[in-house]
Amino acid sequence: MKQYPTSTASDDQTARAGGCSGRRKRREKRLEASEVRLLMLHFLAQNAAHGYELIKSVEDLSKGEYSPSPGIIYPNLTLLEEREAIQVVDAQATRKAYRLTAAGEALLADNRETVTRLITRLSALAILVNNRSIPAVEQAIHGLKIALNCRLSQEDISDAALQTLVKVLHDAAEKITHSE
């Protein structure tokens, strides 16, 4: 059996600190389950669909920036079916397609403002993807991450240096926010 080296305490500290390579943190959850259910109802109001098609519809809306997992979609399809908001189109089909019921239409109508906000939020992610993929923007973001991670991975960084770093980041954020 192949032996893999074990990490040392200093390796663990470097990994936690991000080191120059910048270990990625897990992305925050983009949507709550209740929000995903409303989006599912929104898409089912347009066409009957099965779970995979609903995943792709949400993913397409955000240009791939958010894709709900099957682990969120399928249990919520079951829940919506139990609440009689949706129903199976053809129980004999290999893949279950669902359609909205009158109760689902009412639930969707009651939450129209929330659905509109969700669609706006996911559409904004699509715009973000387009703008963030501009090569000069990508290079600038990458350069900032590298510089920040390398500087913060230094063990003996002084409080004055940290304060300067924080000020520079706040100033940059302010300039970016108010740029034309």
N, C-alpha and C positions, 0 to 999 in steps of 0.2 A: 504494500500500500504506500502511495506517495505521501511523504511528510511535507507539511506546509509550515513555514516558520511562524512562530508565535510572535505577537507584537509585544513591544516593551512598553513601559509606562510612558516614556517620552513619545513613542509612536502614537499612542492613544491620545495624548495631549495635542499633538500636531493634527491628528485627524479631527478631533473635536474643535480645534481652533480654525480649521479650514485649510491651514497650510497655504502654500502658494498655489496648490492645485484647486482649492476651493470646493470642498465636498458639498454637494447639494443637500439642502434640507428637503423634506417631503413637502410637496405643495399643499397649501391649505385647501380645504374643501370648498369648492366653488358654489355649490348649491345645497340647500337642505333638501331632505327627502320630500317634504311637502311642496317645495318649489318644483322639483322634478316631476311630481305627480301632476301639477298644474300644466307644466309644459307638455307632458304626455297627453293630457286631455286636449290641449290646444292643437296638437298635431293630429290627434284622432278625430277632432272636429272637421279637419280638412279631408282626411282619407282614412279608411280602415288600414291598420298596419299591424305587423308583428313586432316583437321586442327589438330585433336587430334594426329594423327600419326606424324605430323611434330613437335608438341610439344614434344612428346616422343622421337623422333629422336635426337633433340637438348639436351634434358635431359639425354639421354643415352650417348651421346658424352662426357658430362661433369660429368658423374656418379652422376647425381642428384644435382650437385652444382649450376646449372643454368637451370631454366625451364621457358621458355617464357610464359607469361599469354595468355589466350584466347583473352584478350583485345588488345594484340599486334599482335597475329597471324591472327585472322579473318579479321580485317580491312585491313591488309596487303595482305591477299589473294584477297580481293576485289580490292585493288589498283593494284596488279599485273595482275589481270584479265582485269581490265579496260585498262591497258597499253599493253594488249595482249601478256604478257610474259608467261602466263599460260592460260589454258582453262579447263572447267569442262569436265570430262570424260563422265559422264552419267547424264544429267539434270533431269532424272526421279528418280534417286536413292534417298534414304532417306537422306543419308549424301553425300554431294558433295565431290567427289575426283577430284583432279586436276592433270594435267600433263603439262610438259614444252612445249612451242611452239618454233618455230624457233627464234622468237624475244627473248624469255627467254634464249635459248641456247647462242645467241649472247651476251646478257647482262651478262650471267655467264662467258663466255669466256673473255669478256672485263675486268672482275673483278676477274680473277683467282687468282692473287697474294693476293688480299684482302681476298678471301675465304680461301686460304691456311693459312694465318695469323690467321683468325678466328678459323679455325679448330685446329690449334696449340694452340691457347689461351684456347679454351674450353677443349682440351685434357690435358693441363697442370693443369686445375682445377681438372680433374679426378685424376691425380697423387697427387695433393695436398690433396684431400680427403683421398686417401689411406694412405699417410704418416702422415697426421694429426690424423688419427684414431688409430695410434699405442698407446696403453694405456699409456706408459710412457710419450709420447709427449702430449697426452690429459691432463694428470695430471699436467705436468709442465706448460702448457698454462693456465689451470684453476687456478693453484696456483698463477701464476703471475698476472692474472686478479683480483683475490680476493685481493691480497696484494696491488696492485696498486689502486684499487677502494676504499679500506678501508683507505689507506693513503691519497688519494686525497679528500676523503669526510670529512676530519678533517678541521674544520672551522679555526683553529688558526695555520695552517701550515706556517712556516717561509719561507722567500725568500731563505735562505741558504738551507733549506731542499728541496725546490722545485728545486733549481739548482743542488743539489746532485742527486735527483731523475732523472732529465733530463739527467745528465751525465751518470748515471748507465744505463739508457735505451739506450742512444746512444752507449755506450760501448758494451752492450749486442747485439744490432743490428749489430754492426761492427763484433763482434766475430761470430755471427750466419752467417753473409754473407760470411765470410772467413773460415768457418769451413770445415773440410775435411770429 
